[in-house]
Each structure stands twice: as structure tokens, then as C-alpha cells.
């Protein structure tokens, strides 16, 4: 199940820089994760200073 980035995102870019498959990009209000590309590695969650990336349970 792919990750998603919540409203907690402070747009620091830490997650985008660390994503091994380039699934994260700058969105209008926060960074976003493309669920088609995400490999569910959890790297984004591990590097985020505010815990914005979470498992998408949809």
C-alpha cells in the first residue's frame, strides 16, 4: 500500500531527495507521492522531520 503525505507537510523537500524511485514531487500545497511509482519502502517516513508521510489505507 503506497504512502501519502498528510497536511503536516512543511515542504522541506527531505522526502523527495531521499525517495529511491522518484515517486515524490512538489504539489500545490505540499509534496505528493505517486501511488503508481511508490514501492512502499518507508524512506520518506523515516526522513520526514514532522511525520507527514503515512501509509495510505485506501
N, C-alpha and C positions, 0 to 999 in steps of 0.2 A: 504494500500500500504506500503510495507516494507521499512525500511530505508536503506541507503547505506552510506558508508564512502568515502569521496572525498580525493583528493590529498593533502588537507590541513592537514591531519592527521600527528601528530608529534610522534606517537607511545608511548604515555604516559601511556596507559592502563586504564585510568579513565572510559571509556565506558564499557570495558569488565568487570571490577569489579562491576559495577552497574546494568548490564543487568539482569533482574529478570528471564529470561528463557535461559540464557547462549547461546544466538544466536551470540555472538561476539567472534572472535578468532584472534590470531596474524596471519597475512598473510605474504607474502614475502616482501612487501614494506610498508604495512600499515595494520591496523586492518580491518577485513571484517565482514560483517553481513550476516548470512544465512537467505535468504528471506523465506525459508520454516518454520523457527522457530520464526522469528521476529513477535511480537504481536503488533507492531506499538504503543508502549506506550510512546515513546519520551524521555525516561530516558537518553539514550545515548546522545541525542542532548542537554539535559539540563545540563549534567555534563561536556561536552567537552569544554576545555578552548579555542579552536580555531574554533569551529563551523563546524567541519568536517562531522558529521552525518547530512544527509539531507533526505527528503522524496524522494524515488525512484519513478520517474514518468514514468517508463517504463511499 
